[in-house]
């Protein structure tokens, strides 16, 4: 029986390599919540009364999705996650999941007063008979500490009476003086109490950076005079910070200390009238203006240390999974991909794909007819193709050897983009993904390396089996590796070297028949 496309796509990857984020201001996307929910169900396999409860919640999620009621969808997913973890869904738990913290400046210059607000995304059913109390604390995790490492209290920001019971109508506003706080990453936690009863705590990650406003002014002035693509490299942290503050992008997808420092370093070269990228190889973060979005987009690129502009090198475009960023293939998977790129003499470039859940042009679920989601899908696909163009402009690329690969959502995007641009790619690498069998004839002339674990709880292995069968049915060259007991992510890194072997064997772009 052929698996239903919508069902399979609905369980596309929430990448296990997603960097942990503490209190990111931008909410987790509905698609990511969908994936977490599906994976949790596939892992716990509820039965009996628990299954009946989860099935009922699923029906309610479907009804809310049809009406586009995302706040209600978030409440229902929180309910499902709680009961699947075999914890009681209490009025306090419902209240806690309704809380969210927001600020106009998630990266703060301590020279200016800073403020935040605590709101609710839906009205919980809890009965509250009196105004609440808020207790605010600034904490910091030790450098290099794991996500669950206890955080150190840096500063008590105060205890406040008379907090409104309905935080949708009247958010709680908190002002804080950060002039005595050292530069670094922090978490502001606000605990809400009804007398001695704790109702819930909401946390917001912030970054304190001295001289931020002056740095922004310098970069904006220099970018206004610089030519592309250096203009985009200079202005990126300013543009990204604006989108973080507008609640469009999570702070965890942006490293203010690293990215502002990198832009300031480029500015030194620009002021000295030098090409800031001349002669630089290794692991680099570069940028370009995605005009259709009006945003500067980042991409990560690895250039082998022996690169010479006179000698073209093969190029791999690498697409990350849902929830990850352009950094995942460089910082995760044992950092094996850039190491192999150096060893084998490949340039590797990883786009963001516009957003962490952009989908590379593929609809992966969520409310149908959502124009914002449709726009994000279009821009995600455009980002991939424009990164390809940007790398080809900056470096000497062997046009006969351009490869596309991806993990999970990235593998789904790889099959989808290849079907739209089959003449661009020499071979494909796909890990834990799913394709549309009807595109097999279009992409059947492209050699493909496919890996999937048969115990994958997030994207069922049947998706790859179906696609591989369709490809072989049209005579495609396919090397399929199905890993017994393999899960969604542990099959990736161990097969990178075999993927490079496959790419080395296919070193001439195939002629794609119309």
Buried (B, 14 or more C-beta within 10 A) or exposed (E): EEBEBEEBBBBBBBBBBBBEBBBBBBBBBBBBBBBBBBBBBBEBEBEEEBEEBBEEBBEBBEEBBEEEBBBBBBBBBBBBBBBBEEEEBEEBBBBBBBBBBBBEBBBBBBEEEBEBBBBBBBBBEBEBEEEBBBBBBBBBBEEEEEEEEEBEEBBEBEEBEEBBBEBEEEBBEBEBEBEEBEEBBBBBBBBBBBEEEEBBBBBBBBBBBBBBEEBBEBBEEBBEEBEEBBBBBBBBBBBBBBBBBEBEBBBBBBBBBEBBBBBBEBBEBBEEEEEBBEEEBEBBBBBBBBEEBEBBBBBBBBBBEEBEEEEBBBBBBBBBBBBBBBBBBBBBBEEBBBEBBBEBBBBBBBBBBBBBBBBBBBBBBBBEEBEEBEBBBBBBBBBBBBBBEBBBEBBBBBEEBBBBBBBBBBBBBBBBBBBEBBEBBBBBBBBBBBBBBEBBBBBBBBBBBBBBBBBBBBBBBBBBBBBBEBBBEEEBBBBBBBBEEBBBBBBBBBBBBBBBEBBBEBEEBBEBEE
